[in-house]
Amino acid sequence: AGAILCDPEKPAPLVSSFRAQIVTMSNLDHPLIPGQKAVFHMGAMQESVMISKLVEIINMKRDKPGDANGSSAEPDKPKKVRPRLLVKNQNAVIEIKAIRPVVVENFATLKTLGRFLLRDHGRTIAAGIILDTDIEEKKKAKKKKKKSDRMEE
């Protein structure tokens, strides 16, 4: 499990699905595919999750060591949208669905609750940051809005 201490006036968000940017590890034995289960680790928390969707593979363009910018990585245009699988050493945006709701936060909002590891059979298969929380609720709200807009016409 894991415990989060928060302000009762502003409780930490409890979500069942989220979008994340991950990098797969070099020790990945088999590709990551939608529907695959893993163990989500964040701090002391461990929870079973499922990779529900592979959104896109991201090219990471590295600056050359002599550049004025240093050697930082910046995202380039997406390499492939809706890939079928992820292999080792790839950067990608994925959607994750938790078996039970978990307390997470966007990495931009709170770094501590925004980074995580995915493990499978005792091995770390990916590390990532959370980009967007509770995407399923947002999808449902979007569908309701579309439906109500059609009914108004």
Summary of the structure (lengths in Angstrom):
residues: 153
radius of gyration: 17.4
end to end distance: 48.2
largest distance: 59.1
contacts: 412
relative contact order: 0.27
helix: 12%
strand: 50%
